[in-house]
Amino acid sequence: SRDFTIYEDPKTKKAYLITAQDHIYIRVWELNDSYTDVDTKKEYNIYIGQHREAPALVRNGDWVYLFTSYQSGW
């Protein structure tokens, strides 16, 4: 993983590891209660093939927003 962040949802109290894999996808993993491992049955690939990085999440009401930036390819 190149870039990653950990997000704890204040509404559900669930925690997630969000990783950006080089030019492949962003993957969202649900973490266990101690934040020491991921639940491989609860992983989601998004932005497949879209060269995204620097994931950040924020909740606003019932919505959770994922912000990323496009890789410049330098």
PDB file with one MODEL, atoms N, CA, C and O in Angstrom:
MODEL        1
ATOM      1  N   SER A   1       0.831  -1.184   0.000  1.00  0.00           N
ATOM      2  CA  SER A   1       0.000   0.000   0.000  1.00  0.00           C
ATOM      3  C   SER A   1       0.874   1.245   0.000  1.00  0.00           C
ATOM      4  O   SER A   1       1.832   1.330   0.767  1.00  0.00           O
ATOM      5  N   ARG A   2       0.555   2.199  -0.843  1.00  0.00           N
ATOM      6  CA  ARG A   2       1.304   3.447  -0.904  1.00  0.00           C
ATOM      7  C   ARG A   2       0.812   4.431   0.138  1.00  0.00           C
ATOM      8  O   ARG A   2       1.591   4.922   0.955  1.00  0.00           O
ATOM      9  N   ASP A   3      -0.461   4.715   0.110  1.00  0.00           N
ATOM     10  CA  ASP A   3      -1.066   5.650   1.053  1.00  0.00           C
ATOM     11  C   ASP A   3      -2.165   4.922   1.810  1.00  0.00           C
ATOM     12  O   ASP A   3      -2.817   4.027   1.272  1.00  0.00           O
ATOM     13  N   PHE A   4      -2.363   5.314   3.061  1.00  0.00           N
ATOM     14  CA  PHE A   4      -3.458   4.703   3.804  1.00  0.00           C
ATOM     15  C   PHE A   4      -3.920   5.634   4.910  1.00  0.00           C
ATOM     16  O   PHE A   4      -3.227   6.576   5.296  1.00  0.00           O
ATOM     17  N   THR A   5      -5.109   5.340   5.406  1.00  0.00           N
ATOM     18  CA  THR A   5      -5.654   6.068   6.545  1.00  0.00           C
ATOM     19  C   THR A   5      -6.515   5.116   7.356  1.00  0.00           C
ATOM     20  O   THR A   5      -6.992   4.105   6.840  1.00  0.00           O
ATOM     21  N   ILE A   6      -6.708   5.437   8.610  1.00  0.00           N
ATOM     22  CA  ILE A   6      -7.624   4.697   9.473  1.00  0.00           C
ATOM     23  C   ILE A   6      -8.763   5.638   9.822  1.00  0.00           C
ATOM     24  O   ILE A   6      -8.532   6.797  10.165  1.00  0.00           O
ATOM     25  N   TYR A   7      -9.977   5.149   9.738  1.00  0.00           N
ATOM     26  CA  TYR A   7     -11.166   5.954  10.005  1.00  0.00           C
ATOM     27  C   TYR A   7     -12.053   5.217  10.982  1.00  0.00           C
ATOM     28  O   TYR A   7     -12.394   4.056  10.755  1.00  0.00           O
ATOM     29  N   GLU A   8     -12.433   5.870  12.064  1.00  0.00           N
ATOM     30  CA  GLU A   8     -13.427   5.320  12.984  1.00  0.00           C
ATOM     31  C   GLU A   8     -14.708   6.110  12.793  1.00  0.00           C
ATOM     32  O   GLU A   8     -14.739   7.323  13.005  1.00  0.00           O
ATOM     33  N   ASP A   9     -15.754   5.422  12.396  1.00  0.00           N
ATOM     34  CA  ASP A   9     -17.038   6.066  12.152  1.00  0.00           C
ATOM     35  C   ASP A   9     -17.670   6.455  13.482  1.00  0.00           C
ATOM     36  O   ASP A   9     -17.955   5.579  14.298  1.00  0.00           O
ATOM     37  N   PRO A  10     -17.896   7.741  13.722  1.00  0.00           N
ATOM     38  CA  PRO A  10     -18.453   8.159  15.006  1.00  0.00           C
ATOM     39  C   PRO A  10     -19.887   7.681  15.238  1.00  0.00           C
ATOM     40  O   PRO A  10     -20.342   7.607  16.380  1.00  0.00           O
ATOM     41  N   LYS A  11     -20.590   7.361  14.168  1.00  0.00           N
ATOM     42  CA  LYS A  11     -21.979   6.912  14.290  1.00  0.00           C
ATOM     43  C   LYS A  11     -22.064   5.425  14.617  1.00  0.00           C
ATOM     44  O   LYS A  11     -22.838   5.025  15.486  1.00  0.00           O
ATOM     45  N   THR A  12     -21.272   4.602  13.924  1.00  0.00           N
ATOM     46  CA  THR A  12     -21.355   3.146  14.095  1.00  0.00           C
ATOM     47  C   THR A  12     -20.284   2.586  15.021  1.00  0.00           C
ATOM     48  O   THR A  12     -20.392   1.451  15.484  1.00  0.00           O
ATOM     49  N   LYS A  13     -19.248   3.382  15.293  1.00  0.00           N
ATOM     50  CA  LYS A  13     -18.086   2.971  16.097  1.00  0.00           C
ATOM     51  C   LYS A  13     -17.264   1.867  15.426  1.00  0.00           C
ATOM     52  O   LYS A  13     -16.407   1.263  16.070  1.00  0.00           O
ATOM     53  N   LYS A  14     -17.511   1.598  14.150  1.00  0.00           N
ATOM     54  CA  LYS A  14     -16.691   0.664  13.387  1.00  0.00           C
ATOM     55  C   LYS A  14     -15.469   1.403  12.863  1.00  0.00           C
ATOM     56  O   LYS A  14     -15.529   2.599  12.575  1.00  0.00           O
ATOM     57  N   ALA A  15     -14.351   0.676  12.742  1.00  0.00           N
ATOM     58  CA  ALA A  15     -13.120   1.282  12.245  1.00  0.00           C
ATOM     59  C   ALA A  15     -12.731   0.631  10.917  1.00  0.00           C
ATOM     60  O   ALA A  15     -13.011  -0.543  10.678  1.00  0.00           O
ATOM     61  N   TYR A  16     -12.084   1.414  10.066  1.00  0.00           N
ATOM     62  CA  TYR A  16     -11.721   0.968   8.725  1.00  0.00           C
ATOM     63  C   TYR A  16     -10.298   1.380   8.392  1.00  0.00           C
ATOM     64  O   TYR A  16      -9.821   2.433   8.815  1.00  0.00           O
ATOM     65  N   LEU A  17      -9.633   0.532   7.628  1.00  0.00           N
ATOM     66  CA  LEU A  17      -8.334   0.837   7.042  1.00  0.00           C
ATOM     67  C   LEU A  17      -8.586   1.034   5.557  1.00  0.00           C
ATOM     68  O   LEU A  17      -9.126   0.152   4.889  1.00  0.00           O
ATOM     69  N   ILE A  18      -8.193   2.191   5.042  1.00  0.00           N
ATOM     70  CA  ILE A  18      -8.381   2.498   3.634  1.00  0.00           C
ATOM     71  C   ILE A  18      -6.997   2.623   3.016  1.00  0.00           C
ATOM     72  O   ILE A  18      -6.194   3.447   3.454  1.00  0.00           O
ATOM     73  N   THR A  19      -6.712   1.811   1.998  1.00  0.00           N
ATOM     74  CA  THR A  19      -5.388   1.781   1.397  1.00  0.00           C
ATOM     75  C   THR A  19      -5.465   2.089  -0.095  1.00  0.00           C
ATOM     76  O   THR A  19      -6.425   1.725  -0.774  1.00  0.00           O
ATOM     77  N   ALA A  20      -4.443   2.759  -0.580  1.00  0.00           N
ATOM     78  CA  ALA A  20      -4.321   3.034  -2.018  1.00  0.00           C
ATOM     79  C   ALA A  20      -3.215   2.138  -2.560  1.00  0.00           C
ATOM     80  O   ALA A  20      -2.059   2.263  -2.156  1.00  0.00           O
ATOM     81  N   GLN A  21      -3.559   1.247  -3.463  1.00  0.00           N
ATOM     82  CA  GLN A  21      -2.602   0.349  -4.091  1.00  0.00           C
ATOM     83  C   GLN A  21      -2.178   0.955  -5.424  1.00  0.00           C
ATOM     84  O   GLN A  21      -3.024   1.409  -6.194  1.00  0.00           O
ATOM     85  N   ASP A  22      -0.885   0.965  -5.703  1.00  0.00           N
ATOM     86  CA  ASP A  22      -0.328   1.601  -6.903  1.00  0.00           C
ATOM     87  C   ASP A  22      -1.145   1.349  -8.167  1.00  0.00           C
ATOM     88  O   ASP A  22      -1.184   0.230  -8.678  1.00  0.00           O
ATOM     89  N   HIS A  23      -1.786   2.383  -8.658  1.00  0.00           N
ATOM     90  CA  HIS A  23      -2.490   2.377  -9.955  1.00  0.00           C
ATOM     91  C   HIS A  23      -3.507   1.247 -10.094  1.00  0.00           C
ATOM     92  O   HIS A  23      -3.921   0.938 -11.211  1.00  0.00           O
ATOM     93  N   ILE A  24      -3.919   0.627  -8.998  1.00  0.00           N
ATOM     94  CA  ILE A  24      -4.820  -0.512  -9.113  1.00  0.00           C
ATOM     95  C   ILE A  24      -6.200  -0.173  -8.560  1.00  0.00           C
ATOM     96  O   ILE A  24      -7.191  -0.256  -9.286  1.00  0.00           O
ATOM     97  N   TYR A  25      -6.279   0.208  -7.287  1.00  0.00           N
ATOM     98  CA  TYR A  25      -7.560   0.478  -6.644  1.00  0.00           C
ATOM     99  C   TYR A  25      -7.329   1.096  -5.273  1.00  0.00           C
ATOM    100  O   TYR A  25      -6.203   1.173  -4.782  1.00  0.00           O
ATOM    101  N   ILE A  26      -8.410   1.525  -4.684  1.00  0.00           N
ATOM    102  CA  ILE A  26      -8.425   1.839  -3.259  1.00  0.00           C
ATOM    103  C   ILE A  26      -9.217   0.725  -2.607  1.00  0.00           C
ATOM    104  O   ILE A  26     -10.285   0.345  -3.087  1.00  0.00           O
ATOM    105  N   ARG A  27      -8.693   0.207  -1.518  1.00  0.00           N
ATOM    106  CA  ARG A  27      -9.355  -0.893  -0.814  1.00  0.00           C
ATOM    107  C   ARG A  27      -9.774  -0.406   0.566  1.00  0.00           C
ATOM    108  O   ARG A  27      -9.009   0.254   1.270  1.00  0.00           O
ATOM    109  N   VAL A  28     -11.005  -0.747   0.938  1.00  0.00           N
ATOM    110  CA  VAL A  28     -11.541  -0.433   2.255  1.00  0.00           C
ATOM    111  C   VAL A  28     -11.668  -1.749   3.022  1.00  0.00           C
ATOM    112  O   VAL A  28     -12.340  -2.682   2.582  1.00  0.00           O
ATOM    113  N   TRP A  29     -11.009  -1.800   4.173  1.00  0.00           N
ATOM    114  CA  TRP A  29     -11.047  -2.980   5.038  1.00  0.00           C
ATOM    115  C   TRP A  29     -11.741  -2.603   6.343  1.00  0.00           C
ATOM    116  O   TRP A  29     -11.484  -1.524   6.877  1.00  0.00           O
ATOM    117  N   GLU A  30     -12.601  -3.451   6.865  1.00  0.00           N
ATOM    118  CA  GLU A  30     -13.122  -3.233   8.217  1.00  0.00           C
ATOM    119  C   GLU A  30     -12.120  -3.814   9.209  1.00  0.00           C
ATOM    120  O   GLU A  30     -11.662  -4.944   9.038  1.00  0.00           O
ATOM    121  N   LEU A  31     -11.778  -3.052  10.240  1.00  0.00           N
ATOM    122  CA  LEU A  31     -10.825  -3.507  11.254  1.00  0.00           C
ATOM    123  C   LEU A  31     -11.538  -4.238  12.386  1.00  0.00           C
ATOM    124  O   LEU A  31     -12.728  -4.038  12.629  1.00  0.00           O
ATOM    125  N   ASN A  32     -10.776  -5.093  13.072  1.00  0.00           N
ATOM    126  CA  ASN A  32     -11.333  -5.742  14.252  1.00  0.00           C
ATOM    127  C   ASN A  32     -11.404  -4.719  15.395  1.00  0.00           C
ATOM    128  O   ASN A  32     -10.941  -3.587  15.249  1.00  0.00           O
ATOM    129  N   ASP A  33     -11.980  -5.121  16.520  1.00  0.00           N
ATOM    130  CA  ASP A  33     -12.206  -4.186  17.629  1.00  0.00           C
ATOM    131  C   ASP A  33     -10.934  -3.604  18.228  1.00  0.00           C
ATOM    132  O   ASP A  33     -10.959  -2.504  18.779  1.00  0.00           O
ATOM    133  N   SER A  34      -9.821  -4.327  18.127  1.00  0.00           N
ATOM    134  CA  SER A  34      -8.560  -3.836  18.698  1.00  0.00           C
ATOM    135  C   SER A  34      -7.685  -3.114  17.662  1.00  0.00           C
ATOM    136  O   SER A  34      -6.570  -2.696  17.977  1.00  0.00           O
ATOM    137  N   TYR A  35      -8.186  -2.967  16.432  1.00  0.00           N
ATOM    138  CA  TYR A  35      -7.471  -2.292  15.343  1.00  0.00           C
ATOM    139  C   TYR A  35      -6.170  -3.016  14.968  1.00  0.00           C
ATOM    140  O   TYR A  35      -5.271  -2.394  14.402  1.00  0.00           O
ATOM    141  N   THR A  36      -6.055  -4.295  15.265  1.00  0.00           N
ATOM    142  CA  THR A  36      -4.821  -5.033  14.992  1.00  0.00           C
ATOM    143  C   THR A  36      -4.890  -5.915  13.754  1.00  0.00           C
ATOM    144  O   THR A  36      -3.873  -6.478  13.347  1.00  0.00           O
ATOM    145  N   ASP A  37      -6.061  -6.050  13.149  1.00  0.00           N
ATOM    146  CA  ASP A  37      -6.201  -6.915  11.977  1.00  0.00           C
ATOM    147  C   ASP A  37      -7.434  -6.476  11.192  1.00  0.00           C
ATOM    148  O   ASP A  37      -8.302  -5.773  11.709  1.00  0.00           O
ATOM    149  N   VAL A  38      -7.492  -6.902   9.943  1.00  0.00           N
ATOM    150  CA  VAL A  38      -8.638  -6.602   9.091  1.00  0.00           C
ATOM    151  C   VAL A  38      -9.520  -7.838   8.965  1.00  0.00           C
ATOM    152  O   VAL A  38      -9.056  -8.965   9.144  1.00  0.00           O
ATOM    153  N   ASP A  39     -10.778  -7.620   8.660  1.00  0.00           N
ATOM    154  CA  ASP A  39     -11.715  -8.701   8.391  1.00  0.00           C
ATOM    155  C   ASP A  39     -11.732  -8.896   6.876  1.00  0.00           C
ATOM    156  O   ASP A  39     -12.307  -8.080   6.156  1.00  0.00           O
ATOM    157  N   THR A  40     -11.111  -9.967   6.386  1.00  0.00           N
ATOM    158  CA  THR A  40     -10.989 -10.183   4.938  1.00  0.00           C
ATOM    159  C   THR A  40     -12.336 -10.455   4.276  1.00  0.00           C
ATOM    160  O   THR A  40     -12.448 -10.374   3.053  1.00  0.00           O
ATOM    161  N   LYS A  41     -13.356 -10.777   5.063  1.00  0.00           N
ATOM    162  CA  LYS A  41     -14.699 -10.958   4.503  1.00  0.00           C
ATOM    163  C   LYS A  41     -15.396  -9.617   4.305  1.00  0.00           C
ATOM    164  O   LYS A  41     -16.445  -9.534   3.665  1.00  0.00           O
ATOM    165  N   LYS A  42     -14.795  -8.569   4.867  1.00  0.00           N
ATOM    166  CA  LYS A  42     -15.378  -7.233   4.749  1.00  0.00           C
ATOM    167  C   LYS A  42     -14.347  -6.290   4.137  1.00  0.00           C
ATOM    168  O   LYS A  42     -13.887  -5.346   4.780  1.00  0.00           O
ATOM    169  N   GLU A  43     -13.995  -6.564   2.886  1.00  0.00           N
ATOM    170  CA  GLU A  43     -13.083  -5.698   2.138  1.00  0.00           C
ATOM    171  C   GLU A  43     -13.761  -5.313   0.839  1.00  0.00           C
ATOM    172  O   GLU A  43     -14.499  -6.102   0.248  1.00  0.00           O
ATOM    173  N   TYR A  44     -13.501  -4.089   0.404  1.00  0.00           N
ATOM    174  CA  TYR A  44     -14.178  -3.553  -0.762  1.00  0.00           C
ATOM    175  C   TYR A  44     -13.163  -2.806  -1.619  1.00  0.00           C
ATOM    176  O   TYR A  44     -12.442  -1.940  -1.123  1.00  0.00           O
ATOM    177  N   ASN A  45     -13.107  -3.141  -2.901  1.00  0.00           N
ATOM    178  CA  ASN A  45     -12.233  -2.453  -3.847  1.00  0.00           C
ATOM    179  C   ASN A  45     -13.049  -1.392  -4.575  1.00  0.00           C
ATOM    180  O   ASN A  45     -14.127  -1.669  -5.100  1.00  0.00           O
ATOM    181  N   ILE A  46     -12.514  -0.164  -4.596  1.00  0.00           N
ATOM    182  CA  ILE A  46     -13.192   0.932  -5.281  1.00  0.00           C
ATOM    183  C   ILE A  46     -12.166   1.700  -6.113  1.00  0.00           C
ATOM    184  O   ILE A  46     -10.964   1.498  -5.946  1.00  0.00           O
ATOM    185  N   TYR A  47     -12.615   2.557  -6.984  1.00  0.00           N
ATOM    186  CA  TYR A  47     -11.744   3.330  -7.886  1.00  0.00           C
ATOM    187  C   TYR A  47     -10.770   2.403  -8.625  1.00  0.00           C
ATOM    188  O   TYR A  47      -9.581   2.704  -8.730  1.00  0.00           O
ATOM    189  N   ILE A  48     -11.267   1.307  -9.121  1.00  0.00           N
ATOM    190  CA  ILE A  48     -10.430   0.316  -9.791  1.00  0.00           C
ATOM    191  C   ILE A  48      -9.850   0.908 -11.079  1.00  0.00           C
ATOM    192  O   ILE A  48     -10.581   1.380 -11.950  1.00  0.00           O
ATOM    193  N   GLY A  49      -8.499   0.871 -11.178  1.00  0.00           N
ATOM    194  CA  GLY A  49      -7.802   1.371 -12.357  1.00  0.00           C
ATOM    195  C   GLY A  49      -7.829   2.880 -12.526  1.00  0.00           C
ATOM    196  O   GLY A  49      -7.565   3.375 -13.622  1.00  0.00           O
ATOM    197  N   GLN A  50      -8.142   3.627 -11.471  1.00  0.00           N
ATOM    198  CA  GLN A  50      -8.294   5.071 -11.617  1.00  0.00           C
ATOM    199  C   GLN A  50      -7.143   5.881 -11.017  1.00  0.00           C
ATOM    200  O   GLN A  50      -7.245   7.106 -10.953  1.00  0.00           O
ATOM    201  N   HIS A  51      -6.064   5.252 -10.581  1.00  0.00           N
ATOM    202  CA  HIS A  51      -4.854   5.957 -10.139  1.00  0.00           C
ATOM    203  C   HIS A  51      -5.126   6.978  -9.028  1.00  0.00           C
ATOM    204  O   HIS A  51      -4.756   8.145  -9.155  1.00  0.00           O
ATOM    205  N   ARG A  52      -5.764   6.547  -7.957  1.00  0.00           N
ATOM    206  CA  ARG A  52      -6.098   7.438  -6.848  1.00  0.00           C
ATOM    207  C   ARG A  52      -5.109   7.252  -5.701  1.00  0.00           C
ATOM    208  O   ARG A  52      -4.459   6.210  -5.604  1.00  0.00           O
ATOM    209  N   GLU A  53      -4.991   8.261  -4.828  1.00  0.00           N
ATOM    210  CA  GLU A  53      -4.125   8.179  -3.659  1.00  0.00           C
ATOM    211  C   GLU A  53      -4.648   9.106  -2.570  1.00  0.00           C
ATOM    212  O   GLU A  53      -5.629   9.822  -2.770  1.00  0.00           O
ATOM    213  N   ALA A  54      -3.987   9.089  -1.418  1.00  0.00           N
ATOM    214  CA  ALA A  54      -4.261   9.977  -0.284  1.00  0.00           C
ATOM    215  C   ALA A  54      -5.719   9.927   0.177  1.00  0.00           C
ATOM    216  O   ALA A  54      -6.385  10.962   0.202  1.00  0.00           O
ATOM    217  N   PRO A  55      -6.228   8.746   0.544  1.00  0.00           N
ATOM    218  CA  PRO A  55      -7.630   8.658   0.971  1.00  0.00           C
ATOM    219  C   PRO A  55      -7.879   9.335   2.322  1.00  0.00           C
ATOM    220  O   PRO A  55      -7.064   9.247   3.240  1.00  0.00           O
ATOM    221  N   ALA A  56      -9.018  10.006   2.418  1.00  0.00           N
ATOM    222  CA  ALA A  56      -9.458  10.631   3.670  1.00  0.00           C
ATOM    223  C   ALA A  56     -10.984  10.544   3.718  1.00  0.00           C
ATOM    224  O   ALA A  56     -11.649  10.716   2.697  1.00  0.00           O
ATOM    225  N   LEU A  57     -11.535  10.280   4.899  1.00  0.00           N
ATOM    226  CA  LEU A  57     -12.981  10.153   5.050  1.00  0.00           C
ATOM    227  C   LEU A  57     -13.514  11.132   6.077  1.00  0.00           C
ATOM    228  O   LEU A  57     -12.814  11.533   7.006  1.00  0.00           O
ATOM    229  N   VAL A  58     -14.775  11.510   5.886  1.00  0.00           N
ATOM    230  CA  VAL A  58     -15.464  12.371   6.839  1.00  0.00           C
ATOM    231  C   VAL A  58     -16.956  12.021   6.793  1.00  0.00           C
ATOM    232  O   VAL A  58     -17.506  11.760   5.723  1.00  0.00           O
ATOM    233  N   ARG A  59     -17.587  12.020   7.934  1.00  0.00           N
ATOM    234  CA  ARG A  59     -19.028  11.784   8.006  1.00  0.00           C
ATOM    235  C   ARG A  59     -19.737  13.117   8.156  1.00  0.00           C
ATOM    236  O   ARG A  59     -19.303  13.994   8.904  1.00  0.00           O
ATOM    237  N   ASN A  60     -20.850  13.251   7.419  1.00  0.00           N
ATOM    238  CA  ASN A  60     -21.732  14.413   7.538  1.00  0.00           C
ATOM    239  C   ASN A  60     -23.155  13.874   7.569  1.00  0.00           C
ATOM    240  O   ASN A  60     -23.712  13.519   6.530  1.00  0.00           O
ATOM    241  N   GLY A  61     -23.744  13.812   8.762  1.00  0.00           N
ATOM    242  CA  GLY A  61     -25.088  13.249   8.897  1.00  0.00           C
ATOM    243  C   GLY A  61     -25.082  11.763   8.591  1.00  0.00           C
ATOM    244  O   GLY A  61     -24.337  11.000   9.207  1.00  0.00           O
ATOM    245  N   ASP A  62     -25.908  11.352   7.644  1.00  0.00           N
ATOM    246  CA  ASP A  62     -26.000   9.934   7.266  1.00  0.00           C
ATOM    247  C   ASP A  62     -25.017   9.534   6.180  1.00  0.00           C
ATOM    248  O   ASP A  62     -24.968   8.367   5.791  1.00  0.00           O
ATOM    249  N   TRP A  63     -24.238  10.482   5.687  1.00  0.00           N
ATOM    250  CA  TRP A  63     -23.336  10.217   4.570  1.00  0.00           C
ATOM    251  C   TRP A  63     -21.880  10.206   5.031  1.00  0.00           C
ATOM    252  O   TRP A  63     -21.468  11.013   5.864  1.00  0.00           O
ATOM    253  N   VAL A  64     -21.108   9.267   4.466  1.00  0.00           N
ATOM    254  CA  VAL A  64     -19.658   9.246   4.664  1.00  0.00           C
ATOM    255  C   VAL A  64     -19.028   9.556   3.315  1.00  0.00           C
ATOM    256  O   VAL A  64     -19.330   8.907   2.314  1.00  0.00           O
ATOM    257  N   TYR A  65     -18.145  10.559   3.296  1.00  0.00           N
ATOM    258  CA  TYR A  65     -17.507  10.995   2.059  1.00  0.00           C
ATOM    259  C   TYR A  65     -16.048  10.559   2.047  1.00  0.00           C
ATOM    260  O   TYR A  65     -15.338  10.696   3.043  1.00  0.00           O
ATOM    261  N   LEU A  66     -15.612  10.034   0.912  1.00  0.00           N
ATOM    262  CA  LEU A  66     -14.221   9.639   0.710  1.00  0.00           C
ATOM    263  C   LEU A  66     -13.588  10.647  -0.252  1.00  0.00           C
ATOM    264  O   LEU A  66     -14.048  10.828  -1.379  1.00  0.00           O
ATOM    265  N   PHE A  67     -12.539  11.286   0.213  1.00  0.00           N
ATOM    266  CA  PHE A  67     -11.786  12.228  -0.612  1.00  0.00           C
ATOM    267  C   PHE A  67     -10.465  11.578  -0.996  1.00  0.00           C
ATOM    268  O   PHE A  67      -9.792  10.976  -0.159  1.00  0.00           O
ATOM    269  N   THR A  68     -10.101  11.703  -2.260  1.00  0.00           N
ATOM    270  CA  THR A  68      -8.813  11.205  -2.736  1.00  0.00           C
ATOM    271  C   THR A  68      -8.269  12.209  -3.742  1.00  0.00           C
ATOM    272  O   THR A  68      -8.974  13.122  -4.174  1.00  0.00           O
ATOM    273  N   SER A  69      -7.029  12.031  -4.101  1.00  0.00           N
ATOM    274  CA  SER A  69      -6.456  12.851  -5.165  1.00  0.00           C
ATOM    275  C   SER A  69      -5.998  11.922  -6.285  1.00  0.00           C
ATOM    276  O   SER A  69      -5.751  10.736  -6.069  1.00  0.00           O
ATOM    277  N   TYR A  70      -5.893  12.484  -7.476  1.00  0.00           N
ATOM    278  CA  TYR A  70      -5.423  11.735  -8.624  1.00  0.00           C
ATOM    279  C   TYR A  70      -3.895  11.695  -8.585  1.00  0.00           C
ATOM    280  O   TYR A  70      -3.261  12.690  -8.233  1.00  0.00           O
ATOM    281  N   GLN A  71      -3.304  10.567  -8.941  1.00  0.00           N
ATOM    282  CA  GLN A  71      -1.850  10.476  -8.985  1.00  0.00           C
ATOM    283  C   GLN A  71      -1.337  11.243 -10.195  1.00  0.00           C
ATOM    284  O   GLN A  71      -1.873  11.126 -11.297  1.00  0.00           O
ATOM    285  N   SER A  72      -0.288  12.030  -9.971  1.00  0.00           N
ATOM    286  CA  SER A  72       0.248  12.853 -11.057  1.00  0.00           C
ATOM    287  C   SER A  72       1.100  12.066 -12.045  1.00  0.00           C
ATOM    288  O   SER A  72       1.246  12.468 -13.199  1.00  0.00           O
ATOM    289  N   GLY A  73       1.658  10.955 -11.601  1.00  0.00           N
ATOM    290  CA  GLY A  73       2.447  10.132 -12.508  1.00  0.00           C
ATOM    291  C   GLY A  73       3.842  10.646 -12.781  1.00  0.00           C
ATOM    292  O   GLY A  73       4.439  10.317 -13.807  1.00  0.00           O
ATOM    293  N   TRP A  74       4.367  11.450 -11.873  1.00  0.00           N
ATOM    294  CA  TRP A  74       5.701  11.998 -12.107  1.00  0.00           C
ATOM    295  C   TRP A  74       6.683  10.901 -12.056  1.00  0.00           C
ATOM    296  O   TRP A  74       7.880  11.135 -12.228  1.00  0.00           O
TER     297      TRP A  74
ENDMDL
END
